[in-house]
Amino acid sequence: MTPKEIEKYKKYIADVKRALSAEKRKFGAYDDSRGMRYYPPKAYIKLQDFKGGLTYLKWFIKNFPDDIGFPDFLFECTLILFKSGQFVDAEKKAFETYCSNTYLFDKYFGRPIIPIDKYEYSNIDCPSYTDSFEYSCKRTELSDFNEWLKLYLASEKFIKLSAKFIDLNKRVKNENDSETRMYLIKQVRQLETEA
């Protein structure tokens, strides 16, 4: 990365922080309907500033505690946590990433994406969402992350959790009783936070 590109990304991060701070001053809270809060992790990764990225994630969690994020944002959080040595948190975030889009890791590793006959909560939880996903295991600077992620995805813990997640979502898709359906959705949400 050239010095000019480095400065561009640093300025970008500063501009986003400045805009978010202005919102808080103006409205007394964050009203980030433009979703700017999701952009800095990508810039921190490009800069390979994982310490700065971790500081940003802590700020994000403090100020947006109920924000579930988007699959690519969650993936970026997983990567930053891993590169910062926060392995337990990285595992939790990797499972959140999987729950937000079960196809994202297949896309990352270049595996064929095979649709699963399950309930899809939104357009971010479907195979076509991965079309714009820009990360790939082929990036050499991610080789340590790739090995860790492969081990985590092959772990008994992940296999058990992901199987339960898929089973619950298949049951949601085929359930017509609204009370049972709500119960199953509640179980899915609980599973996502327990990982």
Secondary structure as UniProt FT lines:
FT   HELIX           3..27
FT   TURN            33..34
FT   HELIX           36..38
FT   HELIX           40..47
FT   HELIX           50..63
FT   TURN            65..66
FT   HELIX           71..83
FT   TURN            84..85
FT   HELIX           87..100
FT   TURN            102..103
FT   HELIX           104..108
FT   TURN            109..110
FT   HELIX           123..125
FT   HELIX           127..132
FT   TURN            137..138
FT   HELIX           140..142
FT   HELIX           143..153
FT   HELIX           156..174
FT   HELIX           178..194
//
